[in-house]
């Protein structure tokens, strides 16, 4: 009889212990872990969806579209809400252009969000939305389009799947073009339906700014076509063409070969996307002689009619230089028009390392141009301590390196009566409110005197009329320029040649400067390989910009 009360007491004790344990657990959950459980519950109900910003467009100087964003649709899934994976995959696959098995695999993932297709056509996206398939959603998302295909592609660059710029202007001006993404936060039930009285917040995206370039589409196209023809004709590994208005510093064309179509993301090798005109530095060869001549004239070390004796062989230190045409007496016009290496070395020796180093730096060697493009190379200029042995080679454009843009800037300075202007590629941008903004004015700096610049242009005219650049001549127009053929630096030494021609017209008051460089063409001489490219581009520039013939 006594066992009954004992059993009842034991059961009561067990129940009491259970209630105590339950109370402690509830106290722990409510007092210690409550925030964790609230957060977990919130994650199950509350969803944040990013609302991408419409990326700004890029326009040429005439308002033509170079890069635009067009409406598209993105299809996503919450696999946890999909009720019949195989049925939905079978329905979606033909609309998405994907195998049924691939879509079904995505719908089977252990996640609450997966993309099924990014930036597909609006019509297809709308059709999928109307199906109202459980767990399937459709978002508005823009798609980047480059209407000109390969036109200025290496300048424009391209964007990735996350709509961020990866190269070129798309990368450099990401902050302007990209805008600011918005977001939507909403509360959903287990079936993915919005809870009417639940959390709902929406912050709309802010569109990117439209960027306006100085590029002239017709000149750009002419440069690209002439360059492509030259690369094919000469078997060159590639090349660059830069066209600048020397009076404003505006870049009218910047062409590269090889190139690519940014509309075909994933179908090209990353190496072809470089903007070689600003990223690739090369030894300039004889186009560098204009700097030596500038120093001689500007320092009044020699008059244009003065002559120097040019030997057939010149030994400096352990280096020996040979004049192919033999010993002779040459003035500045002859040294430039016949591209005399030993003549240039004699001039450089007269200037001396400190002053010549100063002129190289004045003209922008060894530093970037101020254009601001990502990846721009500064080239290389040896320190003055090394000039005792490198002066002869630098006089003829070897042992230092420049980019095509730097070379174009040197000749633009000569064309602009000795005043250097920072190059301009962006003329302004329009913000989302419609306000137009201009970049800072181009920095101007006098490099050589007006008389030096004008004398140089007269001397350089002889390169085209009677010297190595005859194939650059255009009937009815005075052209000034210089040819260049330099050994091509490769890892471990030299192989092949870089061939160049940089010219301007009209010579007396230039309206355009065009720099052409071909990478290892055949023939290798700048006058034979690069000068004809200048001729083709300049002929089109005359027509496009309505440049009148040179008065007789």
C-alpha positions in Angstrom: 0.0 0.0 0.0 2.9 2.2 0.6 4.3 1.8 -2.9 1.5 3.8 -4.5 2.4 7.1 -2.7 6.0 6.5 -3.4 5.4 6.0 -7.1 3.2 9.1 -7.2 5.9 11.1 -5.4 8.6 9.9 -7.8 6.3 10.7 -10.8 5.7 14.1 -9.4 9.4 14.7 -8.9 10.1 13.6 -12.5 7.4 16.0 -13.7 8.7 18.8 -11.6 12.2 18.2 -12.9 10.8 18.1 -16.5 9.0 21.4 -15.9 12.2 22.9 -14.4 14.2 21.7 -17.4 11.6 23.0 -19.8 11.5 26.3 -18.0 15.3 26.6 -18.1 15.3 25.8 -21.8 12.6 28.4 -22.5 14.5 30.9 -20.4 17.7 30.1 -22.3 15.9 30.4 -25.7 14.1 33.6 -24.7 16.9 35.3 -22.7 20.1 34.0 -24.4 19.3 32.8 -27.9 16.3 34.8 -28.7 18.1 37.1 -31.2 19.5 34.1 -33.1 16.1 32.5 -33.5 14.5 35.8 -34.4 17.2 36.3 -37.1 16.7 32.7 -38.4 13.0 33.2 -38.6 13.5 36.5 -40.4 15.9 34.9 -42.9 13.2 32.3 -43.8 10.5 35.0 -44.3 12.4 38.1 -45.5 14.1 38.4 -48.9 16.3 41.1 -50.4 16.3 41.5 -54.1 18.9 43.8 -55.8 17.5 46.2 -58.4 20.3 46.9 -60.9 20.8 50.4 -62.1 20.6 51.2 -65.8 24.1 51.7 -67.0 25.0 55.0 -68.7 25.5 55.1 -72.4 28.8 56.0 -74.3 28.4 58.3 -77.3 30.8 59.6 -79.9 31.4 63.3 -80.6 28.3 63.4 -82.9 26.0 61.7 -80.5 26.2 58.3 -82.1 25.7 55.3 -79.8 28.9 53.4 -79.0 27.7 51.5 -76.0 24.1 51.4 -74.7 22.0 49.3 -72.3 18.7 47.9 -73.5 15.9 46.3 -71.5 16.2 42.6 -70.9 14.9 40.0 -68.4 16.6 37.7 -66.0 14.9 34.4 -64.9 15.7 33.0 -61.4 14.3 30.2 -59.2 13.9 29.4 -55.6 14.4 25.6 -55.7 12.8 25.2 -52.3 9.5 26.5 -53.7 9.5 24.4 -56.9 6.7 21.8 -56.7 7.5 19.6 -59.8 11.1 20.0 -60.9 11.0 17.8 -64.0 7.7 19.4 -65.3 8.9 22.9 -64.8 12.4 22.1 -66.3 10.6 20.6 -69.4 8.5 23.8 -69.7 11.4 26.3 -69.2 14.2 24.5 -71.2 13.0 25.4 -74.7 12.3 29.0 -73.7 15.7 29.4 -72.1 17.6 27.5 -74.9 19.0 25.1 -72.4 18.9 21.3 -72.0 16.1 20.0 -69.8 18.7 18.1 -67.6 20.6 21.3 -67.0 17.6 23.3 -65.9 16.4 20.4 -63.7 19.8 20.3 -62.0 19.5 24.0 -61.2 16.0 23.5 -59.8 17.3 20.7 -57.6 20.0 22.8 -55.8 19.9 23.1 -52.1 19.6 26.9 -52.1 16.9 29.5 -52.1 18.1 31.4 -55.2 19.7 30.4 -58.5 19.9 32.2 -61.9 18.4 30.2 -64.8 19.1 32.8 -67.5 20.6 36.3 -67.4 19.5 39.2 -69.7 17.4 37.3 -72.2 14.9 39.0 -74.5 12.0 40.9 -73.0 9.4 38.8 -74.9 10.7 35.5 -73.6 10.9 36.9 -70.0 7.4 38.1 -70.2 6.2 34.8 -71.5 7.9 32.9 -68.6 6.4 35.4 -66.1 2.9 34.7 -67.4 3.3 30.9 -66.8 3.3 31.6 -63.0 5.4 28.5 -62.3 5.9 27.9 -58.5 9.4 29.1 -57.4 10.2 30.8 -60.7 10.6 34.6 -60.9 11.6 37.2 -63.6 13.5 40.4 -63.0 14.1 43.5 -65.2 17.8 43.7 -66.0 19.6 45.6 -68.7 21.8 44.1 -71.4 24.9 45.9 -72.7 25.0 46.4 -76.5 27.8 47.8 -78.7 26.0 49.0 -81.9 29.3 49.5 -83.8 30.5 45.9 -83.1 34.3 46.3 -83.3 34.3 50.1 -83.7 36.6 51.6 -81.0 36.2 48.3 -79.1 39.7 48.5 -77.6 38.9 52.0 -76.4 35.5 51.2 -75.0 36.4 47.9 -73.4 33.6 45.6 -72.1 31.6 44.7 -68.9 31.2 41.4 -67.1 28.0 39.5 -66.2 27.7 41.6 -63.1 27.4 44.7 -65.3 30.7 46.1 -64.0 33.4 47.4 -66.4 36.3 45.1 -66.8 38.4 47.0 -69.3 38.8 50.2 -71.3 36.5 53.2 -70.7 33.9 50.8 -69.2 36.3 50.1 -66.4 38.0 53.6 -66.1 34.6 55.4 -65.8 32.8 52.7 -63.8 31.8 55.3 -61.1 30.1 57.5 -63.7 28.6 54.8 -66.0 27.6 52.2 -63.4 25.1 54.3 -61.4 23.9 52.9 -58.0 21.9 49.7 -57.6 18.7 49.8 -55.6 17.0 47.0 -53.7 13.6 45.5 -52.6 13.0 43.9 -49.2 9.8 41.9 -48.7 8.3 39.3 -46.4 7.1 36.0 -47.9 5.3 32.9 -46.7 6.7 29.4 -47.2 5.2 29.2 -50.7 7.0 32.4 -51.8 3.9 34.6 -51.6 4.2 38.1 -50.3 2.7 38.5 -46.8 0.3 41.5 -47.2 1.0 43.1 -43.8 4.7 42.0 -43.8 7.9 43.9 -44.3 8.2 45.7 -47.7 10.8 48.3 -48.5 12.0 49.5 -51.9 14.9 51.8 -52.7 14.9 52.5 -56.5 18.2 52.3 -58.4 20.0 55.5 -59.7 20.9 55.3 -63.4 24.5 55.9 -64.5 25.7 59.0 -66.3 26.0 59.1 -70.1 29.6 59.7 -71.3 30.4 61.7 -74.4 33.7 61.1 -76.2 35.8 63.1 -78.6 36.0 60.2 -81.0 34.9 61.0 -84.6 33.2 57.8 -85.8 34.1 58.3 -89.4 37.7 59.0 -88.7 37.8 56.0 -86.3 36.3 53.7 -89.0 38.8 55.0 -91.6 41.7 54.4 -89.2 40.5 50.9 -88.3 40.0 49.9 -92.0 43.4 51.3 -93.1 45.1 49.6 -90.1 43.4 46.2 -90.8 44.4 46.4 -94.5 48.0 47.2 -93.6 48.2 44.4 -91.1 46.9 42.0 -93.7 49.1 43.4 -96.5 52.3 43.3 -94.5 51.7 40.3 -92.3 52.2 42.4 -89.2 51.5 41.1 -85.8 49.3 44.1 -85.1 49.4 47.9 -85.0 48.1 51.1 -83.7 46.8 54.4 -85.2 46.1 57.6 -83.1 44.6 60.7 -84.6 44.6 64.0 -82.6 43.5 67.5 -83.2 46.6 69.4 -82.0 44.7 72.6 -81.4 42.5 71.1 -78.7 44.2 67.8 -77.7 41.0 65.9 -78.7 41.6 62.3 -79.7 39.6 61.8 -82.9 40.5 58.2 -83.4 42.4 55.4 -81.6 42.5 52.2 -83.5 44.1 48.9 -82.5 44.9 45.6 -84.2 44.0 42.9 -83.3 40.6 43.9 -82.1 37.4 42.2 -80.9 33.6 42.4 -80.7 32.5 43.2 -77.2 29.0 41.9 -78.0 30.5 38.4 -78.1 31.7 38.2 -74.5 33.5 34.9 -74.0 34.4 34.3 -77.7 37.7 36.2 -77.7 41.0 36.0 -76.0 41.8 38.6 -73.3 45.0 39.5 -75.1 43.1 41.1 -78.0 41.2 43.5 -75.7 44.2 45.6 -74.8 44.3 49.2 -75.9 47.7 48.9 -77.4 47.9 52.6 -78.3 48.2 53.5 -74.6 49.3 50.2 -73.0 52.1 48.9 -75.2 55.4 50.7 -75.1 58.0 50.2 -77.9 61.3 51.7 -79.0 60.4 54.5 -81.4 63.4 54.5 -83.8 63.9 57.5 -86.0 60.6 59.2 -85.2 62.5 60.1 -82.0 64.9 62.3 -84.0 62.3 65.2 -83.9 63.1 65.6 -80.2 66.8 65.8 -80.9 66.2 68.4 -83.6 63.9 70.3 -81.3 66.6 70.6 -78.7 69.2 71.7 -81.2 67.0 74.4 -82.7 65.5 75.6 -79.4 68.9 75.9 -77.7 70.2 77.8 -80.8 73.0 75.3 -81.2 72.6 75.2 -84.9 70.8 77.0 -87.7 68.7 75.0 -90.2 71.2 75.8 -92.9 74.3 74.8 -90.8 75.9 71.5 -91.7 77.6 68.8 -89.7 80.1 66.2 -91.0 78.6 62.7 -90.9 81.3 60.0 -91.1 80.7 56.6 -92.6 81.6 55.0 -89.3 81.4 56.4 -85.8 82.8 54.6 -82.7 81.5 55.7 -79.3 82.8 53.7 -76.4 82.5 50.0 -77.3 79.7 50.7 -79.8 80.2 51.2 -83.5 77.6 52.9 -85.8 77.6 52.8 -89.6 76.1 55.2 -92.0 74.8 53.2 -94.9 75.0 56.1 -97.4 78.6 56.8 -96.5 80.4 59.9 -95.3 78.9 63.3 -96.2 78.0 66.7 -95.0 74.3 67.2 -93.9 72.2 70.1 -92.6 69.2 69.6 -90.4 66.9 69.1 -93.4 69.1 66.4 -94.8 69.5 64.6 -91.4 65.7 64.4 -91.0 64.7 63.8 -94.6 67.3 61.0 -95.1 66.9 59.8 -91.5 70.6 59.8 -90.9 71.5 57.9 -87.7 75.0 59.2 -87.4 73.7 62.7 -88.2 71.3 62.4 -85.3 74.0 61.1 -83.0 76.2 64.1 -83.9 73.4 66.4 -83.0 72.7 64.7 -79.7 76.4 64.9 -78.8 76.2 68.6 -79.4 73.2 69.0 -77.1 74.7 66.8 -74.4 73.0 64.3 -72.0 71.6 66.8 -69.4 69.9 69.0 -71.9 68.6 66.2 -74.1 67.3 64.4 -71.0 65.5 67.6 -70.1 63.9 67.7 -73.6 62.8 64.1 -73.5 61.1 64.8 -70.2 59.5 68.0 -71.4 58.0 66.1 -74.3 56.5 63.6 -71.8 58.8 60.6 -72.0 58.8 58.5 -68.9 55.4 59.5 -67.7 51.8 58.9 -68.6 50.0 61.5 -70.7 47.3 62.5 -68.3 44.6 60.8 -70.3 43.7 58.7 -67.3 42.9 55.4 -69.0 43.5 52.4 -66.8 46.6 50.4 -67.8 48.3 53.4 -69.6 52.0 52.8 -69.8 54.5 55.6 -69.0 57.1 54.0 -71.3 60.7 54.1 -70.1 63.5 56.7 -70.1 66.9 55.7 -68.6 68.2 57.7 -65.7 70.7 60.4 -66.5 73.5 58.2 -64.9 73.2 55.8 -67.8 73.4 58.4 -70.5 77.2 58.3 -71.0 76.8 55.0 -72.8 73.2 55.3 -74.0 73.1 58.7 -75.6 73.9 57.5 -79.2 71.2 54.8 -79.1 68.6 57.1 -77.6 69.3 59.7 -80.2 68.2 57.2 -82.9 65.2 56.0 -80.8 66.6 52.8 -79.2 67.1 52.1 -75.5 64.0 54.0 -74.5 60.3 53.3 -75.0 57.1 55.2 -75.7 53.5 54.5 -76.5 51.7 55.5 -79.7 49.8 58.1 -77.7 53.0 59.6 -76.4 54.5 59.8 -79.9 51.3 61.4 -81.2 51.6 64.0 -78.4 55.2 64.8 -79.3 54.2 65.7 -82.9 51.0 67.4 -81.7 53.2 69.7 -79.7 55.2 70.6 -82.8 51.9 71.0 -84.7 50.5 73.3 -82.0 53.4 75.8 -82.3 55.3 74.2 -79.4 52.5 74.1 -76.8 51.7 70.6 -75.4 48.0 69.9 -74.5 47.0 67.0 -72.3 45.1 64.6 -74.6 41.3 64.6 -74.3 39.1 61.5 -74.9 36.0 62.4 -72.8 34.3 65.7 -73.7 31.8 65.5 -70.8 29.0 63.5 -69.3 25.3 63.9 -68.6 24.1 62.9 -65.1 20.7 61.2 -64.4 19.1 64.6 -63.8 20.1 65.7 -67.3 22.9 68.2 -66.3 26.0 68.3 -68.5 29.4 68.3 -66.9 32.7 69.1 -68.6 36.1 67.6 -67.4 38.8 69.9 -66.3 40.3 71.9 -69.1 43.3 70.4 -70.9 46.6 71.5 -69.2 48.7 73.5 -71.6 52.5 73.8 -71.4 55.0 75.5 -73.7 57.7 73.0 -74.6 59.6 74.7 -77.5 59.3 78.2 -79.0 56.9 79.1 -81.8 59.8 79.6 -84.2 61.4 76.2 -83.4 58.0 74.5 -84.0 57.5 76.2 -87.3 61.0 75.5 -88.5 60.6 71.9 -87.5 57.4 71.6 -89.5 59.2 73.0 -92.6 62.1 70.6 -92.1 59.7 67.6 -91.7 57.9 68.6 -94.9 61.1 67.5 -96.7 60.8 64.0 -95.3 57.6 63.7 -97.4 58.6 65.6 -100.5 62.1 64.3 -101.0 62.9 61.9 -98.2 61.9 58.5 -96.6 58.2 59.4 -96.2 57.2 60.0 -99.9 54.4 57.5 -99.7 52.7 59.7 -97.1 52.3 62.6 -99.7 48.8 63.7 -100.6 48.5 65.8 -103.9 47.4 69.3 -103.2 48.3 69.2 -99.5 51.5 70.0 -97.6 52.3 67.1 -95.2 55.1 67.1 -92.5 56.1 63.9 -90.8 58.8 61.4 -89.9 59.4 57.7 -90.6 60.8 55.3 -88.0 62.1 51.8 -88.1 63.3 50.4 -84.7 64.4 47.0 -83.6 61.6 45.3 -81.8 62.3 44.5 -78.1 61.3 41.0 -77.0 62.1 39.2 -73.7 65.8 38.5 -73.8 66.8 40.7 -76.7 65.5 41.9 -80.1 63.5 40.3 -82.9 61.9 42.0 -85.9 61.0 45.6 -86.2 58.5 48.3 -85.2 57.7 50.5 -88.2 56.2 54.0 -87.8 55.2 57.1 -89.5 53.9 60.2 -87.7 52.6 63.1 -89.8 50.5 66.2 -89.8 48.7 68.4 -92.2 48.5 71.1 -93.5 52.1 71.5 -92.5 51.9 75.3 -92.0 48.9 75.2 -89.7 48.1 71.5 -88.8 44.6 70.5 -88.1 45.3 66.8 -87.6 48.2 64.6 -86.3 48.2 60.9 -87.2 50.6 58.4 -85.6 50.9 55.0 -87.2 52.9 52.0 -85.9 53.0 48.5 -87.2 54.3 45.5 -85.3 56.9 43.6 -87.3 55.6 44.1 -90.8 57.2 43.2 -94.1 58.6 45.4 -95.5 59.9 46.7 -92.2 60.8 50.2 -93.2 58.4 52.8 -91.7 58.3 54.7 -95.0 57.1 51.6 -96.9 54.9 50.0 -94.3 53.4 52.8 -92.1 53.5 55.9 -94.4 50.8 54.5 -96.7 48.5 54.0 -93.7 48.9 57.6 -92.9 48.0 58.5 -96.5 44.8 56.5 -96.4 43.6 57.9 -93.1 44.6 61.5 -93.8 42.9 61.4 -97.2 39.6 60.5 -95.4 40.2 63.1 -92.7 40.5 65.8 -95.4 37.1 64.8 -96.7 35.4 64.3 -93.3 36.7 67.6 -91.8 36.6 69.6 -95.1 40.2 70.6 -94.9 41.0 72.9 -97.9 44.0 72.3 -100.1 47.3 74.0 -99.3 47.7 77.3 -101.1 50.5 77.3 -103.7 
